[in-house]
Amino acid sequence: SLDQDNNFPEGRKGLMLLIKPLSAAAYRNVIDALDEAMINEVKKYAIVEPSKEEIVFLEKEQLRK
């Protein structure tokens, strides 16, 4: 499928999943995320470091709970 500007001719197949575990993330949680990607036939994925801004955001959200 195409979007209105024809920017994504691959449609869902062009999806790129970014997994950004924090340093405190359990190894098992990362494996579970990879398993879900495979189950849902996500062909492109990467495990990357979260940005400083993302970490600050998550820390603020945690304080709200």
Summary of the structure (lengths in Angstrom):
residues: 65
radius of gyration: 15.3
end to end distance: 40.0
largest distance: 41.6
contacts: 115
relative contact order: 0.17
helix: 46%
strand: 12%
